[in-house]
Amino acid sequence: MHPGTTVRQDCVERNGLSVTDAARILGVDRQTLSNLLNARSGISPEMAVRLEKAFGTSAREWLLRQLDYELAEVMRRANKIKVEPFRASTTESGGSE
């Protein structure tokens, strides 16, 4: 689940706030918050701090939720990510330092 959905449920709806009121409380414009709530943007470190200060939730927890979401999204398409596996050489090379 996108973390914006959790913000909508736990911070906005649970407190009976409109998006406009929640945006004012957070000190952001309505469109910025709307983008987050509708999964068009993620939780930035700054937004995480704003959520912590406004609603008493942990900024670290918000950032971990965002990271978990983004990693899950990438893992769903990991088989399409082409990389060349690195194989360490068994001989030492005399590189310059």
C-alpha positions as CSV (number, residue, x, y, z in Angstrom):
1,M,0.0,0.0,0.0
2,H,1.3,3.4,-0.9
3,P,2.2,5.4,2.3
4,G,0.0,8.2,1.1
5,T,-3.0,5.9,1.7
6,T,-1.9,5.5,5.3
7,V,-1.5,9.3,5.7
8,R,-5.1,9.7,4.4
9,Q,-6.5,7.1,6.7
10,D,-4.5,7.7,9.9
11,C,-3.9,11.4,9.8
12,V,-6.6,13.0,7.7
13,E,-9.7,10.9,7.9
14,R,-9.2,9.6,11.5
15,N,-9.0,13.2,12.7
16,G,-12.0,14.4,10.6
17,L,-9.9,16.8,8.6
18,S,-10.4,17.9,5.0
19,V,-7.4,17.8,2.7
20,T,-7.3,21.6,2.8
21,D,-7.3,21.7,6.6
22,A,-4.6,19.0,6.8
23,A,-2.5,20.8,4.2
24,R,-2.7,24.0,6.3
25,I,-1.7,22.1,9.4
26,L,1.3,20.6,7.6
27,G,2.3,23.9,6.1
28,V,2.0,22.7,2.5
29,D,-0.3,23.6,-0.3
30,R,-3.4,21.5,-1.0
31,Q,-2.0,20.1,-4.2
32,T,1.2,18.9,-2.6
33,L,-0.8,16.9,0.0
34,S,-3.3,15.7,-2.6
35,N,-0.5,14.3,-4.7
36,L,0.8,12.3,-1.7
37,L,-2.7,11.1,-0.7
38,N,-3.4,10.0,-4.2
39,A,-0.1,8.1,-4.7
40,R,1.2,10.6,-7.2
41,S,4.2,11.5,-5.0
42,G,6.0,9.9,-2.1
43,I,6.9,11.0,1.4
44,S,10.0,13.1,1.4
45,P,12.2,13.5,4.5
46,E,10.7,17.0,4.9
47,M,7.2,15.7,4.7
48,A,8.0,13.0,7.2
49,V,9.2,15.6,9.7
50,R,6.0,17.7,9.0
51,L,3.9,14.6,9.7
52,E,5.8,13.9,12.9
53,K,5.4,17.5,14.1
54,A,1.8,17.7,13.2
55,F,0.5,14.3,14.2
56,G,3.1,12.9,16.6
57,T,4.0,10.1,14.3
58,S,7.6,9.1,13.8
59,A,9.4,10.7,10.8
60,R,11.6,7.6,10.6
61,E,8.6,5.3,10.4
62,W,7.1,7.3,7.5
63,L,10.4,7.2,5.6
64,L,10.7,3.4,6.2
65,R,7.2,2.9,4.9
66,Q,8.1,4.9,1.8
67,L,11.3,2.9,1.3
68,D,9.5,-0.4,1.8
69,Y,6.9,0.7,-0.8
70,E,9.5,1.8,-3.3
71,L,11.6,-1.4,-2.9
72,A,8.5,-3.6,-3.3
73,E,7.6,-1.7,-6.5
74,V,11.1,-2.3,-7.9
75,M,11.2,-6.0,-6.8
76,R,8.0,-6.6,-8.8
77,R,10.0,-5.8,-11.9
78,A,13.4,-7.0,-10.8
79,N,13.5,-9.7,-13.5
80,K,13.5,-6.9,-16.1
81,I,16.5,-5.1,-14.6
82,K,19.5,-6.2,-16.6
83,V,22.9,-6.1,-14.9
84,E,26.2,-7.9,-15.4
85,P,27.2,-9.7,-12.2
86,F,30.6,-8.7,-10.9
87,R,33.1,-11.5,-10.5
88,A,36.3,-10.7,-8.6
89,S,39.5,-11.6,-10.3
90,T,41.5,-14.4,-8.7
91,T,44.8,-12.6,-9.6
92,E,45.9,-9.4,-7.9
93,S,46.3,-6.5,-10.2
94,G,49.0,-3.9,-9.4
95,G,47.0,-0.7,-9.7
96,S,48.4,2.7,-8.8
97,E,47.1,4.5,-5.8
